[in-house]
Amino acid sequence: MPIIQSVDRALKILDLFNEYETELKITDISERLMLHKSTVHSLLKTLQTHQYIDQNPENGKYRLGMKLFERGNLVIHGLDIRELAKPHLHTLSKETLQTVHLVVLDGKEGVYIDKVEGATSSALYSRIGRRIPIHCSSVGKALVAFKTNEEIEKILEGYEFDYRTEHTITNKEDFLEELESVRHTGYSRDNQENEPGVNCVAIPVRNYTGEVIAAVSISSPAMRFNDEQMSLHIDVLKREASKLSKKLGYGYEQ
């Protein structure tokens, strides 16, 4: 398919701007694209007419326009994390043969928004739409750990550390210590803390701002969840969670 030269050049102009060079002179643009100033001027005026380029009245330099911000927000708000995550959940389940979950934070609880059953494992507790406590789940810990201290304190205000199993964390101090461990390792664990006989490991998913907006987890029977198996699960989780975060804009220059 042929490329329309004028459109290609206009897009290349937009790509010249970044967080370090927010404003450029017409001579800078002309030299970098190896185009005549008159050609660049016409392209800039066209982009400016449609508000994709703006001109600083104080120094005459060009900068990105607000229309890009508007369009960018439309893209961001149009992203459906369930649809974006689905191929990664299936990949994780296929490679590990275990049950995989996608969970988001709602208030002081996690909510399962998607699940793929493993070929050799089934976490009976979970189902799409069900809520899960943050203090005794790997996903809950992953969702909360990377928030600010103020945000964590607000979440834990009046929080009840319900007893689920003999392994459940039942107080704030131990929970905060657990969150510190999650921040250090980059992943969280649930060692039969929520459901007897079931171990889980989770990795946070970030959006374009770096905010953790979801967590992906693998659940497995405790009897098959030895250190070697957990290490393999963490590797594939990190890989797929990283791919999903990249889809959501994380890691790109802002």
C-alpha positions as CSV (number, residue, x, y, z in Angstrom):
1,M,0.0,0.0,0.0
2,P,1.5,3.4,-1.0
3,I,2.4,5.9,1.7
4,I,1.0,9.4,1.3
5,Q,4.1,11.6,1.6
6,S,2.5,14.7,3.1
7,V,0.8,12.6,5.9
8,D,4.0,10.7,6.5
9,R,6.0,14.0,6.9
10,A,3.4,15.5,9.2
11,L,3.5,12.5,11.5
12,K,7.3,12.6,11.6
13,I,7.1,16.2,12.7
14,L,4.9,15.1,15.7
15,D,7.3,12.3,16.5
16,L,10.2,14.9,16.9
17,F,8.7,16.2,20.2
18,N,9.4,14.4,23.5
19,E,9.7,15.1,27.2
20,Y,13.2,16.7,26.7
21,E,12.4,18.8,23.6
22,T,8.9,20.1,24.1
23,E,9.5,23.1,21.7
24,L,11.3,23.2,18.4
25,K,12.2,26.0,15.9
26,I,11.3,25.6,12.3
27,T,15.0,25.4,11.4
28,D,15.4,22.5,13.9
29,I,12.5,20.6,12.2
30,S,13.7,21.4,8.7
31,E,17.3,20.1,9.5
32,R,16.2,16.9,11.2
33,L,13.7,15.9,8.5
34,M,15.9,17.2,5.7
35,L,13.1,19.2,4.3
36,H,13.0,22.7,2.9
37,K,11.7,25.4,5.4
38,S,8.8,26.3,3.1
39,T,7.6,22.6,3.1
40,V,7.9,22.4,6.8
41,H,6.1,25.7,7.3
42,S,3.2,24.5,5.2
43,L,3.0,21.2,7.2
44,L,3.2,23.1,10.5
45,K,0.4,25.5,9.5
46,T,-1.8,22.6,8.5
47,L,-1.2,20.8,11.8
48,Q,-1.7,24.1,13.6
49,T,-5.1,24.7,11.9
50,H,-6.3,21.4,13.2
51,Q,-4.7,22.1,16.7
52,Y,-2.2,19.3,16.6
53,I,0.6,21.8,16.7
54,D,0.7,25.1,18.7
55,Q,3.1,28.0,18.5
56,N,4.6,29.7,21.5
57,P,3.8,33.4,20.9
58,E,6.8,34.5,23.1
59,N,9.6,32.7,21.2
60,G,7.9,31.5,18.0
61,K,8.8,27.9,18.6
62,Y,6.4,25.1,17.9
63,R,5.0,22.6,20.4
64,L,2.4,19.8,20.4
65,G,-1.2,21.0,20.5
66,M,-4.1,20.2,22.9
67,K,-5.8,18.1,20.2
68,L,-3.3,15.4,20.7
69,F,-4.1,15.4,24.5
70,E,-7.8,15.1,23.7
71,R,-7.3,12.2,21.2
72,G,-4.9,10.5,23.6
73,N,-7.4,10.5,26.3
74,L,-10.0,8.9,24.0
75,V,-7.6,6.1,23.3
76,I,-6.8,5.6,27.0
77,H,-10.4,5.6,28.1
78,G,-11.4,3.3,25.3
79,L,-9.0,0.5,26.4
80,D,-10.8,-2.5,27.8
81,I,-8.4,-4.2,30.1
82,R,-10.3,-7.5,30.0
83,E,-10.0,-7.7,26.3
84,L,-6.4,-6.6,26.3
85,A,-5.5,-9.2,29.1
86,K,-7.4,-12.2,27.7
87,P,-4.6,-13.5,25.4
88,H,-2.1,-13.2,28.2
89,L,-4.3,-15.0,30.6
90,H,-4.7,-17.9,28.2
91,T,-1.0,-18.0,27.5
92,L,-0.3,-18.2,31.3
93,S,-2.8,-20.9,31.8
94,K,-1.6,-22.9,28.8
95,E,2.1,-22.7,29.9
96,T,1.5,-23.4,33.6
97,L,-1.6,-25.6,33.4
98,Q,-2.9,-23.6,36.4
99,T,-5.9,-21.3,37.0
100,V,-5.2,-17.6,36.1
101,H,-7.1,-14.5,37.4
102,L,-7.3,-10.9,36.5
103,V,-8.4,-8.7,39.5
104,V,-9.0,-5.0,40.1
105,L,-9.3,-3.0,43.3
106,D,-12.7,-1.7,44.3
107,G,-12.6,0.2,47.6
108,K,-11.0,-2.1,50.2
109,E,-11.5,-5.4,48.2
110,G,-10.3,-7.0,45.0
111,V,-12.8,-8.1,42.4
112,Y,-12.3,-10.9,39.9
113,I,-13.0,-9.6,36.5
114,D,-11.7,-12.5,34.5
115,K,-10.5,-16.1,35.0
116,V,-9.1,-18.9,32.9
117,E,-9.3,-22.4,34.4
118,G,-6.1,-24.5,34.4
119,A,-6.0,-27.9,32.7
120,T,-4.8,-29.5,35.9
121,S,-6.0,-27.1,38.6
122,S,-9.1,-25.4,39.7
123,A,-9.4,-22.7,42.4
124,L,-12.9,-23.3,43.7
125,Y,-13.2,-20.1,45.6
126,S,-12.8,-17.8,42.7
127,R,-15.4,-16.7,40.1
128,I,-15.8,-13.6,37.9
129,G,-17.5,-10.9,39.9
130,R,-16.6,-12.3,43.3
131,R,-14.8,-10.1,45.8
132,I,-11.7,-11.1,47.7
133,P,-10.0,-9.5,50.8
134,I,-6.7,-7.7,50.2
135,H,-5.0,-9.0,53.3
136,C,-5.1,-12.7,52.5
137,S,-4.8,-12.8,48.7
138,S,-1.8,-12.4,46.4
139,V,-3.8,-10.2,44.1
140,G,-4.9,-7.9,47.0
141,K,-1.4,-7.4,48.1
142,A,-0.2,-6.7,44.6
143,L,-3.0,-4.1,44.1
144,V,-2.2,-2.2,47.3
145,A,1.5,-2.5,47.8
146,F,2.6,0.1,45.4
147,K,0.2,2.8,46.5
148,T,1.4,5.8,48.6
149,N,1.6,5.5,52.4
150,E,-1.4,7.9,52.6
151,E,-3.5,5.8,50.3
152,I,-2.6,2.6,52.1
153,E,-3.5,4.1,55.5
154,K,-6.9,5.3,54.0
155,I,-7.6,1.8,52.7
156,L,-6.7,0.2,56.1
157,E,-8.8,2.7,58.1
158,G,-11.4,0.5,59.8
159,Y,-10.2,-2.5,57.8
160,E,-11.0,-5.9,59.4
161,F,-8.4,-8.6,59.0
162,D,-10.8,-11.5,58.9
163,Y,-9.4,-14.9,59.8
164,R,-9.6,-17.3,56.9
165,T,-7.1,-20.1,57.6
166,E,-4.3,-20.7,60.1
167,H,-1.9,-18.9,57.7
168,T,-4.0,-15.7,57.3
169,I,-2.4,-12.4,58.3
170,T,-4.6,-11.0,61.0
171,N,-3.1,-7.6,61.9
172,K,-2.0,-4.4,60.3
173,E,1.6,-4.5,61.3
174,D,2.2,-7.9,59.7
175,F,0.3,-6.8,56.6
176,L,2.4,-3.7,56.2
177,E,5.5,-5.8,56.5
178,E,4.2,-8.1,53.8
179,L,3.5,-5.1,51.5
180,E,7.1,-4.0,52.0
181,S,8.3,-7.5,50.8
182,V,6.0,-7.2,47.7
183,R,7.6,-3.8,46.8
184,H,11.1,-5.4,47.2
185,T,10.5,-8.5,45.1
186,G,7.9,-7.2,42.7
187,Y,5.5,-10.0,43.3
188,S,3.1,-11.2,46.0
189,R,2.2,-14.6,47.5
190,D,-0.7,-16.2,49.1
191,N,0.4,-19.3,51.0
192,Q,-3.0,-20.9,51.8
193,E,-4.0,-17.7,53.5
194,N,-7.4,-17.4,51.8
195,E,-8.3,-20.9,50.8
196,P,-6.9,-24.1,52.4
197,G,-4.8,-26.1,50.0
198,V,-4.4,-23.3,47.4
199,N,-1.3,-21.2,46.9
200,C,-1.2,-18.1,44.6
201,V,1.4,-15.7,43.2
202,A,0.5,-12.4,41.6
203,I,2.2,-9.6,39.6
204,P,0.8,-6.0,39.3
205,V,-0.3,-4.5,36.0
206,R,0.4,-0.8,35.4
207,N,-1.1,1.8,33.1
208,Y,0.5,4.7,31.2
209,T,1.0,6.7,34.4
210,G,2.7,3.9,36.2
211,E,-0.3,3.3,38.5
212,V,-1.1,-0.3,39.4
213,I,-4.7,-0.8,38.0
214,A,-4.9,-4.6,38.1
215,A,-3.1,-7.8,39.2
216,V,-2.7,-11.1,37.4
217,S,-2.3,-14.2,39.4
218,I,-1.7,-18.0,39.1
219,S,-3.4,-20.3,41.6
220,S,-2.2,-23.9,42.2
221,P,-2.7,-26.7,44.7
222,A,-0.3,-26.2,47.5
223,M,1.0,-29.7,47.2
224,R,2.4,-28.9,43.7
225,F,3.6,-25.4,44.5
226,N,7.2,-26.0,45.5
227,D,9.9,-23.3,45.3
228,E,11.0,-24.4,41.8
229,Q,7.5,-24.4,40.5
230,M,6.8,-21.0,42.0
231,S,9.9,-19.5,40.4
232,L,8.7,-20.7,37.0
233,H,5.3,-19.2,37.6
234,I,6.8,-15.9,38.6
235,D,8.9,-15.8,35.5
236,V,5.9,-16.3,33.1
237,L,3.7,-14.0,35.2
238,K,6.3,-11.2,35.0
239,R,6.6,-11.6,31.3
240,E,2.9,-11.5,30.5
241,A,2.1,-8.8,33.0
242,S,4.9,-6.7,31.5
243,K,3.4,-7.2,28.0
244,L,-0.1,-6.2,29.3
245,S,1.3,-3.1,31.0
246,K,3.0,-2.1,27.8
247,K,-0.3,-2.4,26.0
248,L,-1.7,0.0,28.5
249,G,1.1,2.5,27.8
250,Y,3.4,1.7,30.7
251,G,7.1,2.1,29.8
252,Y,6.6,4.6,27.0
253,E,8.0,8.1,27.2
254,Q,5.3,10.5,28.4
